[in-house]
Amino acid sequence: MSGAIIRTAFAFCLLIVGAGTLLLGASPAHALPSYARQTGQQCAACHNGFPELTPYGRLFKLNGYTFGGGQTDLPPVAAMLIPSFTHTQEGQPGGAAPHYGDNNNWTYTGSLFYGGAITSNIGAFAQATYDHTPRRFGWDNTDIRYANTTTLMGGETIFGVTLNNNPTITDVWNSTPAFGFPFVSSGLAPTPAAKTLIEGSLAQQVAGATAYAFWNRLVYLEAGGYHTLSVTAEKTLGTNTTGTSSNSGVMPYWRAAVEPKWGRHSLEVGTFGMAASLRPGRISGSGTDDI
């Protein structure tokens, strides 16, 4: 890619007041006002960055988004708007995208969120997004989880199961691709085509389940599997099916980490990954790509 990309983006969150429940899900996820209302805490109690989590924020996510303490009966719904301006050093002949010029383009995305407890042990983060660049509305990052606690080998153990649609969205350090850098990006700027499968290539194209455990606030283990959705299901949910693949069997996913602490400080070291046998272009009978 030639030329430098300059873009500006800003985001703000709006409270939605009313009754109702959103069951679909949207794009990069950030601090939700609904969580702050539910817990009675400021956003900084869970987040020390954008969107990195504090130890309290990690426990909130591990426990299924169910912590209480707030004094409001407002539904756990919120909204986000991200307008952006994209300028490239050289214009893109034919337009940056359909309906856009060669350069200096404004666009936006808008998201609705449902985030909070459903029962004492079940909670959800779900997002639905309208992206003005492709003129498309659909589901986005969705994480519904059951969580509980027990004692194992003398250490507190938080364990749970999550149903989700994006490998790595379950990460409680928010350092893996679903929440990783770049936190906001332009849909109109040229970007490198090469990346690993787990870096968003399957987002909203799969459904999966993983089980996890966090022992003694030190060792984290998670494992599960994913399967691609049908073309009909993806179109119904507003996913762009162009160039998508289908998988053979189940795609295993894993995450392991240790987080030693001393005083007010902590350090996380870990690994994550997945494996897949994909049918490029969903074409059967021509073999698979093992990734």
C-alpha positions as CSV (number, residue, x, y, z in Angstrom):
1,M,0.0,0.0,0.0
2,S,1.4,3.4,-0.9
3,G,0.5,6.7,0.7
4,A,-0.1,7.7,4.3
5,I,-3.5,7.4,5.9
6,I,-4.8,10.2,8.0
7,R,-8.1,9.8,9.7
8,T,-10.0,11.4,12.5
9,A,-12.6,9.6,14.6
10,F,-14.5,10.3,17.7
11,A,-17.1,8.5,19.6
12,F,-19.7,9.3,22.2
13,C,-22.2,7.2,24.1
14,L,-25.9,8.1,24.5
15,L,-28.2,6.7,27.1
16,I,-31.4,5.2,25.7
17,V,-34.3,5.6,28.1
18,G,-37.3,3.3,27.6
19,A,-38.5,-0.2,28.0
20,G,-37.4,-3.1,25.9
21,T,-34.7,-5.7,25.4
22,L,-32.3,-5.9,22.5
23,L,-31.4,-9.4,21.5
24,L,-29.1,-8.8,18.5
25,G,-25.6,-7.5,18.8
26,A,-22.5,-4.2,17.0
27,S,-18.5,-3.4,16.2
28,P,-15.7,-2.7,18.5
29,A,-17.1,-2.8,22.1
30,H,-16.3,-0.2,24.7
31,A,-17.5,0.9,28.2
32,L,-21.3,0.8,28.4
33,P,-23.4,3.3,30.4
34,S,-25.8,0.4,31.2
35,Y,-23.0,-1.4,33.1
36,A,-22.3,1.8,35.1
37,R,-26.0,2.1,35.9
38,Q,-26.2,-1.6,37.0
39,T,-23.1,-1.5,39.2
40,G,-23.4,2.1,40.5
41,Q,-19.7,2.5,39.5
42,Q,-18.0,5.0,37.3
43,C,-16.7,3.7,33.9
44,A,-13.1,4.0,35.3
45,A,-13.8,1.3,37.8
46,C,-13.8,-1.2,35.0
47,H,-11.7,0.5,32.3
48,N,-8.3,2.0,32.6
49,G,-8.0,2.5,28.8
50,F,-9.8,2.0,25.6
51,P,-11.0,-0.7,26.1
52,E,-8.5,-2.3,28.5
53,L,-10.0,-3.7,31.7
54,T,-9.0,-3.1,35.4
55,P,-9.0,-6.1,37.8
56,Y,-12.5,-5.2,38.8
57,G,-13.6,-5.0,35.2
58,R,-12.1,-8.5,34.5
59,L,-14.0,-9.9,37.4
60,F,-17.2,-8.2,36.2
61,K,-16.8,-9.9,32.8
62,L,-15.8,-13.3,34.3
63,N,-18.9,-13.3,36.5
64,G,-21.2,-12.9,33.5
65,Y,-21.8,-9.1,33.7
66,T,-24.0,-9.7,36.7
67,F,-22.5,-7.5,39.4
68,G,-25.1,-5.2,40.9
69,G,-25.1,-2.2,43.3
70,G,-26.8,0.4,41.2
71,Q,-30.0,2.2,42.1
72,T,-31.7,2.4,38.7
73,D,-34.5,0.6,37.1
74,L,-33.6,1.8,33.6
75,P,-33.1,-1.1,31.0
76,P,-29.5,-2.1,30.3
77,V,-29.5,-0.4,26.8
78,A,-27.0,2.1,25.4
79,A,-26.0,3.6,22.0
80,M,-22.8,4.7,20.3
81,L,-22.1,6.8,17.2
82,I,-18.7,7.0,15.5
83,P,-18.4,9.5,12.7
84,S,-15.1,9.5,10.7
85,F,-13.3,11.4,8.0
86,T,-10.8,9.6,5.8
87,H,-8.1,11.3,3.7
88,T,-5.5,9.3,1.8
89,Q,-2.3,10.8,0.3
90,E,-3.5,9.7,-3.1
91,G,-7.1,9.3,-4.2
92,Q,-8.6,5.9,-4.9
93,P,-9.7,5.8,-8.6
94,G,-13.3,4.8,-8.9
95,G,-14.1,5.8,-5.3
96,A,-13.1,4.5,-1.9
97,A,-16.3,2.5,-1.9
98,P,-19.7,2.5,-3.7
99,H,-21.4,5.9,-3.1
100,Y,-18.1,7.5,-2.1
101,G,-15.6,9.8,-3.9
102,D,-11.9,9.2,-4.6
103,N,-10.8,11.0,-1.4
104,N,-11.9,13.1,1.6
105,N,-14.9,11.0,2.7
106,W,-17.2,11.3,5.7
107,T,-19.0,8.3,7.0
108,Y,-20.3,6.9,10.3
109,T,-21.4,3.8,12.2
110,G,-24.0,3.7,14.9
111,S,-24.6,0.9,17.5
112,L,-27.2,-0.2,20.0
113,F,-26.1,-2.3,23.0
114,Y,-27.8,-4.6,25.4
115,G,-25.4,-5.1,28.4
116,G,-26.1,-6.5,31.8
117,A,-27.5,-9.2,34.0
118,I,-30.3,-11.4,32.8
119,T,-30.4,-13.6,36.0
120,S,-28.1,-13.8,39.0
121,N,-25.8,-16.1,37.0
122,I,-26.5,-15.2,33.4
123,G,-25.6,-11.9,31.6
124,A,-24.9,-10.6,28.2
125,F,-23.0,-8.1,26.1
126,A,-24.8,-7.8,22.7
127,Q,-24.4,-5.2,20.0
128,A,-26.3,-4.3,16.8
129,T,-24.7,-1.9,14.3
130,Y,-25.6,0.2,11.3
131,D,-22.6,0.8,9.1
132,H,-23.1,3.6,6.6
133,T,-20.2,2.6,4.4
134,P,-21.9,-0.5,3.0
135,R,-25.3,0.8,4.0
136,R,-25.9,-2.3,6.1
137,F,-27.5,-3.1,9.5
138,G,-26.7,-6.3,11.4
139,W,-25.6,-8.1,14.5
140,D,-22.1,-7.6,15.8
141,N,-20.1,-8.8,18.8
142,T,-22.3,-10.8,21.1
143,D,-21.3,-12.6,24.3
144,I,-23.9,-14.4,26.4
145,R,-22.5,-16.2,29.5
146,Y,-23.3,-18.2,32.5
147,A,-20.9,-17.9,35.5
148,N,-20.5,-19.3,39.0
149,T,-17.9,-19.7,41.7
150,T,-16.4,-22.6,43.7
151,T,-13.3,-23.4,45.6
152,L,-10.6,-25.6,44.0
153,M,-7.4,-26.7,45.7
154,G,-8.0,-23.9,48.3
155,G,-8.3,-21.2,45.7
156,E,-11.4,-19.2,44.6
157,T,-12.4,-20.4,41.1
158,I,-14.7,-18.5,38.8
159,F,-16.0,-20.7,36.0
160,G,-18.5,-20.4,33.2
161,V,-19.7,-21.0,29.7
162,T,-20.1,-18.4,27.0
163,L,-22.0,-18.4,23.7
164,N,-20.6,-15.9,21.3
165,N,-20.0,-15.0,17.6
166,N,-16.4,-13.8,17.4
167,P,-13.4,-15.8,18.5
168,T,-11.4,-13.8,21.2
169,I,-14.4,-11.6,22.2
170,T,-14.4,-13.6,25.5
171,D,-10.9,-12.5,26.5
172,V,-11.1,-10.8,29.9
173,W,-7.9,-8.7,29.3
174,N,-9.4,-7.2,26.2
175,S,-6.0,-7.5,24.5
176,T,-6.8,-10.0,21.8
177,P,-8.1,-9.1,18.3
178,A,-11.8,-8.7,19.0
179,F,-10.9,-5.7,21.3
180,G,-7.3,-5.1,20.3
181,F,-5.6,-2.3,18.4
182,P,-6.7,-0.6,16.2
183,F,-9.7,0.1,18.4
184,V,-11.3,2.2,15.7
185,S,-10.4,2.0,12.0
186,S,-11.6,3.5,8.7
187,G,-13.8,1.5,6.4
188,L,-12.7,3.6,3.5
189,A,-9.0,3.5,3.7
190,P,-6.8,0.8,1.9
191,T,-5.5,-1.8,4.4
192,P,-3.1,-4.7,4.0
193,A,-4.9,-7.9,3.0
194,A,-2.6,-10.3,4.9
195,K,-3.7,-11.2,8.4
196,T,-4.3,-14.3,10.5
197,L,-7.7,-16.0,10.5
198,I,-8.3,-15.1,14.1
199,E,-7.9,-11.4,13.5
200,G,-11.5,-10.7,12.7
201,S,-11.8,-12.9,9.6
202,L,-14.6,-15.0,11.3
203,A,-16.3,-12.2,13.3
204,Q,-20.1,-12.5,13.0
205,Q,-19.7,-15.4,10.6
206,V,-19.6,-18.1,13.2
207,A,-21.4,-19.3,16.4
208,G,-19.5,-21.0,19.2
209,A,-19.3,-22.0,22.8
210,T,-16.4,-22.0,25.2
211,A,-15.9,-23.0,28.8
212,Y,-13.5,-21.1,31.1
213,A,-12.1,-21.0,34.6
214,F,-10.1,-18.4,36.6
215,W,-8.3,-20.0,39.5
216,N,-7.1,-18.1,42.5
217,R,-7.1,-14.9,40.4
218,L,-3.9,-16.2,38.9
219,V,-4.5,-18.9,36.2
220,Y,-7.0,-18.5,33.4
221,L,-8.0,-21.4,31.0
222,E,-10.5,-21.4,28.3
223,A,-11.4,-23.8,25.5
224,G,-14.2,-24.4,23.0
225,G,-15.2,-24.5,19.4
226,Y,-16.9,-22.6,16.6
227,H,-18.7,-23.4,13.4
228,T,-19.5,-21.2,10.4
229,L,-23.1,-20.1,9.9
230,S,-25.0,-20.8,6.6
231,V,-25.2,-18.1,3.9
232,T,-28.9,-17.7,4.7
233,A,-28.2,-17.2,8.4
234,E,-25.5,-14.7,7.7
235,K,-27.6,-12.7,5.3
236,T,-30.5,-12.7,7.8
237,L,-28.2,-11.4,10.5
238,G,-26.8,-8.7,8.2
239,T,-23.4,-10.2,7.6
240,N,-21.5,-9.6,4.3
241,T,-21.1,-13.0,2.8
242,T,-18.8,-12.0,0.0
243,G,-15.7,-14.1,0.0
244,T,-16.7,-16.1,3.1
245,S,-15.7,-19.7,3.7
246,S,-17.3,-22.7,5.4
247,N,-15.5,-25.0,7.8
248,S,-15.3,-28.8,8.0
249,G,-15.9,-30.1,11.5
250,V,-15.5,-27.9,14.6
251,M,-12.8,-25.1,14.8
252,P,-11.2,-25.4,18.3
253,Y,-10.3,-22.2,20.2
254,W,-8.1,-21.9,23.3
255,R,-6.9,-19.2,25.6
256,A,-4.5,-19.6,28.6
257,A,-2.9,-16.9,30.8
258,V,-1.3,-16.3,34.2
259,E,-1.6,-13.0,36.0
260,P,0.8,-12.6,38.9
261,K,0.2,-9.6,41.1
262,W,2.3,-7.5,43.5
263,G,0.9,-4.5,45.4
264,R,-1.2,-2.4,43.0
265,H,0.5,-4.0,39.9
266,S,-0.1,-7.0,37.8
267,L,1.3,-8.7,34.7
268,E,-0.5,-11.0,32.3
269,V,1.3,-13.5,30.1
270,G,-0.6,-15.8,27.9
271,T,-1.4,-17.5,24.6
272,F,-4.5,-17.8,22.4
273,G,-5.3,-19.5,19.1
274,M,-7.5,-21.6,17.0
275,A,-7.4,-24.2,14.2
276,A,-9.7,-24.6,11.2
277,S,-10.2,-26.6,8.1
278,L,-11.9,-24.2,5.6
279,R,-13.6,-24.6,2.3
280,P,-12.6,-21.4,0.4
281,G,-15.7,-19.8,-1.1
282,R,-17.8,-22.5,0.5
283,I,-17.0,-24.8,-2.4
284,S,-17.4,-28.5,-1.5
285,G,-15.4,-31.3,-3.2
286,S,-12.2,-29.3,-3.7
287,G,-10.5,-30.0,-0.4
288,T,-9.9,-27.7,2.5
289,D,-7.3,-25.2,3.7
290,D,-5.9,-26.2,7.1
291,I,-5.2,-23.0,9.1
